[in-house]
């Protein structure tokens, strides 16, 4: 059984018994591709099961926007209404309802679905071979180990180093106090990787830059984000923040605005939320969950096998959002120059990132 903790387990807690039952697989088959016959179809359906709501301004909205973009580029696909606020205990039933409708692609927006869908996916590989499962933010080697069949399953993993490095160069070039902050919802491997690249990239701009972090803020309490950011502004003189904590990041932005939106800045993720209603946001690191690639593979009959789709700067899975006018044009040019190096893999070395991560415990 996978030992990884997921976002939904942290937010909601409980549902352990339901998740354990979902790990008792019912004998799926590995004797052929689950995509057999898909290439002959002329129309397809896709559905998304979400841990939150599509208007959260962060994690869930990013997934929904990725799905909409995929639909826009695939006119032969129909998007069913997403199921929002699905708890772990209800995740298997939600997936089964789409399996019964022979939905071609069922997307789960987080690694919490990896364990709860083990039995559903294995059963569907045999009983509904045209149904496919895509689970985001999931390492298949670690989190699909208990699947009896992965013929109909793939995952998506963003390039966390690229995301962190992009935010880091922005923070490094924009901080005036040489003190930057980061809030993570919980201590996930992805969160540690992002922060390590974030601080390493900023320190490449100026080695005197210091990083403040919290990896245990949760994902739903905006007041926690306000409290932490206010504390860092007052005690550590933090003037740039980057967050990985959904609603908590909204609270952080409130503290930055109260301290002065012309001198205290936020780098948003995973969607571009730059606008007049977000006066502290100066840029965004954007993740696209490559649902379009999964659709292409289903049409071609190549989807499955438990492989991971990498979302990175090469395939548009990782991008920079728009810049605020608060970012001077020469700084924007410098950020874009560094972004090219990050894309090429020449800006940061593994050892520079590991040097930061080794201090995090």
C-alpha positions in Angstrom: 0.0 0.0 0.0 1.3 3.5 -0.8 2.3 5.5 2.2 2.0 8.9 0.5 -0.3 11.4 2.1 -2.6 13.4 -0.2 -4.3 16.8 -0.2 -7.8 15.5 0.6 -6.6 13.4 3.5 -5.0 16.5 5.0 -8.0 18.8 4.4 -10.8 16.5 5.3 -9.1 13.8 7.5 -10.7 10.4 8.1 -12.1 8.1 5.4 -9.3 5.7 6.1 -11.6 2.7 6.1 -13.1 3.6 2.7 -9.7 4.2 1.2 -8.6 0.8 2.5 -11.5 -1.0 1.0 -10.9 0.7 -2.3 -7.4 -0.8 -2.3 -8.8 -4.4 -2.4 -8.6 -4.9 -6.2 -11.1 -7.2 -7.9 -8.9 -9.0 -10.4 -8.6 -6.8 -13.4 -6.9 -8.1 -16.6 -3.5 -7.1 -18.0 -4.1 -9.1 -21.2 -4.6 -6.3 -23.6 -4.8 -2.5 -24.0 -7.8 -0.9 -22.4 -7.9 1.5 -25.4 -8.9 -1.3 -27.8 -11.5 0.0 -30.2 -11.2 3.7 -29.0 -9.6 4.8 -32.3 -12.7 3.8 -34.2 -15.0 6.1 -32.3 -16.2 9.5 -33.6 -17.2 11.1 -30.3 -16.0 10.9 -26.7 -16.9 12.1 -23.2 -14.7 13.3 -20.4 -15.6 13.9 -16.8 -13.7 15.4 -13.9 -14.0 14.5 -10.2 -12.7 17.3 -7.9 -11.7 17.6 -4.3 -12.8 21.3 -4.2 -14.8 23.8 -6.2 -14.0 25.1 -9.7 -14.0 28.7 -8.4 -11.4 28.4 -5.7 -8.9 30.5 -7.6 -6.3 27.9 -7.3 -5.9 24.1 -7.5 -9.4 23.1 -8.6 -9.9 26.0 -10.9 -6.6 25.3 -12.6 -7.8 21.7 -13.3 -11.1 22.9 -14.6 -9.4 25.5 -16.9 -7.1 22.8 -18.2 -10.1 20.7 -19.0 -11.8 23.5 -20.8 -8.7 24.2 -22.9 -8.5 20.5 -23.8 -12.2 20.5 -24.9 -11.7 23.7 -27.0 -9.0 21.9 -29.0 -11.0 18.6 -29.2 -14.4 19.4 -30.8 -15.2 15.7 -30.9 -15.2 15.5 -27.1 -18.0 16.4 -24.7 -17.4 17.6 -21.2 -19.8 16.3 -18.6 -20.5 18.5 -15.5 -17.7 18.1 -13.0 -18.4 16.6 -9.6 -17.1 19.1 -7.0 -16.2 18.7 -3.3 -15.9 14.9 -3.6 -14.6 13.5 -0.3 -12.4 10.4 -0.2 -15.3 8.3 1.1 -17.3 9.2 -2.0 -14.6 9.1 -4.6 -15.1 5.5 -5.7 -18.8 5.9 -6.0 -18.4 9.1 -8.0 -16.0 7.3 -10.4 -18.3 4.3 -10.7 -21.2 6.5 -11.8 -19.1 7.6 -14.8 -17.9 4.1 -15.5 -21.6 3.0 -15.8 -22.1 5.7 -18.4 -19.0 4.5 -20.4 -17.4 7.9 -20.1 -14.1 7.7 -22.1 -11.9 9.7 -19.7 -12.4 10.2 -16.0 -10.0 12.8 -14.5 -9.2 12.9 -10.8 -7.6 16.2 -9.7 -5.1 15.0 -7.2 -3.2 12.0 -5.8 -5.9 11.3 -3.3 -7.8 9.5 -6.1 -4.9 7.1 -6.7 -5.7 4.9 -3.8 -9.5 5.2 -3.7 -9.8 4.3 -7.4 -7.7 1.2 -7.4 -10.6 -1.3 -7.3 -12.8 0.8 -9.6 -10.1 1.2 -12.3 -9.1 -2.5 -12.2 -12.8 -3.6 -12.5 -13.4 -1.2 -15.4 -10.4 -2.5 -17.3 -12.3 -5.7 -17.7 -15.9 -4.7 -17.7 -15.7 -1.3 -19.5 -12.5 -1.3 -21.7 -13.2 2.1 -23.2 -13.2 3.9 -19.9 -9.9 5.5 -18.9 -8.6 7.2 -15.7 -6.2 10.1 -15.5 -5.0 11.1 -12.0 -3.0 14.3 -11.6 0.0 15.1 -9.3 0.6 11.3 -8.9 3.8 9.3 -9.1 2.8 6.0 -10.7 5.8 4.1 -9.3 4.8 5.0 -5.8 1.0 5.4 -5.9 -0.2 2.8 -8.4 1.8 -0.1 -7.0 -1.4 -1.8 -5.7 -3.3 -1.7 -9.0 -4.0 -5.1 -10.4 -4.3 -3.5 -13.8 -3.1 -0.2 -15.1 -4.1 -0.8 -18.7 -6.6 2.0 -18.4 -4.7 4.4 -16.1 -2.2 7.2 -16.5 -1.0 10.0 -14.3 0.2 13.6 -14.7 3.3 15.0 -13.0 4.3 18.7 -13.4 8.0 19.6 -13.5 8.3 20.9 -9.9 11.8 22.2 -10.5 10.7 24.4 -13.4 7.8 25.8 -11.4 9.9 26.6 -8.4 12.7 28.1 -10.4 10.4 30.4 -12.4 8.9 31.7 -9.2 12.4 32.0 -7.7 13.9 34.2 -10.4 10.9 36.5 -10.2 11.2 36.7 -6.4 15.0 37.1 -6.6 14.7 40.0 -9.0 11.8 41.8 -7.3 12.6 41.5 -3.6 14.0 44.7 -2.1 14.4 43.3 1.4 16.2 40.1 0.4 13.6 38.1 2.3 11.0 35.9 0.5 8.4 33.6 1.7 6.6 30.4 0.8 3.5 28.7 2.3 2.7 25.0 1.5 -0.5 23.2 2.5 1.4 20.2 3.8 4.9 18.6 3.5 4.4 16.7 0.3 7.4 15.7 -1.9 6.1 18.1 -4.5 6.0 21.0 -2.0 9.5 20.4 -0.9 10.7 20.2 -4.5 9.0 23.4 -5.4 10.4 25.4 -2.4 13.9 24.0 -2.9 14.0 25.2 -6.5 12.3 28.5 -5.5 14.9 29.5 -3.0 17.8 28.1 -5.0 16.8 30.1 -8.0 16.4 33.3 -6.0 19.8 32.8 -4.3 21.3 32.4 -7.7 20.2 36.0 -8.3 21.5 37.2 -4.9 23.1 34.7 -2.5 22.1 36.9 0.5 18.4 36.3 -0.1 16.7 34.4 2.8 13.7 32.2 2.6 10.9 31.8 5.1 8.6 28.7 4.8 5.7 26.8 6.4 4.7 23.4 5.0 1.8 22.8 7.4 -0.8 25.5 6.7 -3.5 23.3 5.2 -5.4 24.3 2.1 -8.6 25.9 3.3 -8.0 28.4 6.1 -7.3 31.8 4.5 -6.8 33.3 7.9 -3.8 31.1 8.4 -2.2 32.6 5.3 -2.8 36.1 6.6 -1.4 35.2 10.0 1.8 33.7 8.7 2.5 36.4 6.1 1.8 39.2 8.6 4.3 37.5 11.0 7.0 37.2 8.4 6.5 40.8 7.2 6.8 42.1 10.7 9.6 39.9 11.9 11.6 38.9 8.8 10.7 41.8 6.5 9.4 39.5 3.8 8.2 41.4 0.7 7.6 38.6 -1.9 5.5 35.5 -1.5 4.8 32.4 -3.5 2.3 29.8 -2.2 1.2 26.2 -2.7 -1.8 26.2 -0.4 -4.9 27.1 -2.4 -7.3 29.2 -0.2 -4.5 29.9 2.3 -2.7 31.8 -0.5 -5.7 34.2 -0.7 -5.1 35.1 2.9 -1.5 35.7 2.3 -2.3 38.2 -0.4 -4.5 40.1 2.0 -1.6 40.5 4.4 0.6 41.7 1.5 -2.0 44.2 0.4 -2.4 45.5 4.0 1.4 46.0 4.1 1.4 48.0 0.8 0.6 46.6 -2.6 3.3 48.7 -4.2 6.1 47.2 -2.2 4.8 43.7 -1.2 4.2 41.2 -4.0 2.7 37.8 -4.6 3.5 35.3 -7.3 0.4 33.3 -7.9 0.0 29.6 -8.8 -1.2 27.4 -10.4 -3.4 29.8 -12.6 -2.9 33.3 -13.9 -5.0 35.6 -11.6 -3.3 38.9 -12.5 -5.8 41.7 -12.5 -7.1 44.8 -10.7 -8.8 42.7 -8.1 -5.4 41.2 -7.2 -3.2 44.2 -6.6 -0.3 42.3 -5.1 0.0 39.7 -7.8 2.9 40.6 -10.1 3.1 37.3 -12.1 2.0 33.7 -12.0 3.4 30.3 -12.5 0.8 28.3 -14.4 0.3 24.6 -14.7 -1.7 22.9 -17.4 -2.6 19.3 -16.6 -2.2 18.0 -20.1 -5.7 16.5 -20.4 -5.4 17.3 -24.1 -2.5 14.8 -24.4 -4.5 12.1 -22.6 -7.4 12.7 -25.1 -5.0 12.3 -28.0 -3.7 9.0 -26.6 -7.2 7.7 -26.1 -8.1 8.5 -29.7 -4.9 6.9 -30.9 -5.4 3.8 -28.8 -2.1 4.3 -26.9 -3.4 5.4 -23.5 -2.6 3.4 -20.4 0.0 1.2 -18.8 0.3 3.4 -15.7 2.7 5.8 -17.3 3.1 9.4 -16.3 2.6 12.4 -18.6 5.1 15.1 -17.7 3.8 18.7 -17.7 6.7 21.0 -18.5 7.9 24.0 -20.4 8.5 22.0 -23.5 4.8 20.9 -23.9 3.1 23.9 -22.4 2.4 22.2 -19.1 4.4 24.8 -17.2 4.3 28.5 -18.3 4.6 32.0 -17.0 1.5 34.1 -16.7 1.2 37.8 -17.5 3.4 40.4 -15.8 2.1 43.3 -13.7 3.1 46.8 -14.7 4.9 46.8 -11.3 7.5 44.6 -12.9 9.8 46.9 -14.8 10.3 46.1 -18.5 14.1 45.4 -18.0 13.2 43.0 -15.2 10.7 41.2 -17.4 13.3 40.8 -20.0 15.7 39.3 -17.4 13.0 36.9 -16.2 12.3 35.8 -19.7 16.1 35.3 -20.3 16.3 33.1 -17.1 13.1 31.3 -18.1 14.8 30.2 -21.3 17.7 28.8 -19.2 15.3 27.0 -16.9 13.5 25.4 -19.9 16.9 24.3 -21.2 17.9 22.9 -17.8 20.9 25.1 -17.5 19.9 27.6 -14.8 20.0 25.4 -11.7 22.0 22.2 -11.0 20.6 19.3 -9.0 23.2 19.9 -6.4 22.1 23.5 -5.9 18.5 22.3 -5.3 19.6 19.4 -3.1 21.6 21.8 -1.0 18.4 23.6 -0.1 16.3 20.5 0.3 18.8 18.9 2.7 18.1 21.7 5.2 14.4 21.0 5.3 14.5 17.8 7.3 
